[in-house]
Amino acid sequence: MRFQDRTRTLRITAQALAVAALLWLIVAPLPVQAAEEKGPAAGRDLLMKAHEQLEIALHYSELAVAPHQPGHQWHRTHVKRAINILVGEGNPDFNKDVENPGDGHGVIKYLQEAQGFLKGCGPVMTCDAIESTLEYIRTAIDHGKQSTDVERRPGLVLQQARMFGVLLRAAHGTRDTESPTTGALEYAMRMAERMAEHK
C-alpha cells in the first residue's frame, strides 16, 4: 500500500504543478506581449501628460509677457516657472529658486519616453512630430534663459520672453494639420490615438 500511496501522492503533486504552471502561463503575459500592449497606448498616455504640462507652461509664458507691475522680476519668475515645467526636476536648467507648478517630471522627459514606446512610428510620422516638438521646446528654453539674463536691456528681455512664448505655442502645435512640423505635439497625439485604436 505504501508504494500505491506514494505513486498517488506523486501523481496528485504532478497534476497540481501542471495546473499551477498553466495558470501562471495564462495570467502572466510574455514580456514581448506586455511591451507590445504598452506600445501605442502607453505612448499616447505619455503624450497626453506632456500636453497637459505644456499647457501649464504656456499659461506661465503668457503671464510673463502680460501687463504687470513695473520691473522685470515678474516676467523672469514666470519664465523660470515655465522652464521648470518643461525640463523637470533634476535637469541642469531646473531653477530651485522658483516654484514648479508642474508635476516635476518635465515635458521633455514625457516626450522622450513616448518616443521610446512609439519606436518605428510607421508612416504616420509621429516621431517626426515629437522631434519637432522637442526642437521647439529646446529653442524656447534658450530664449527663455536669455530673457531672464539680468544684464540685458529691458526691451531685449521682453523680446526674448515673447519668443519663448511663441516657440512654446509652436511646440503645442495645430491640431487640424497634416504636417508633423506645424502640428507638433497635437499631431503626435492624434496619430498616437490612431495607432492605439488600430492595435
Beta strands, then each sheet from edge to edge (+ up, - down):
end
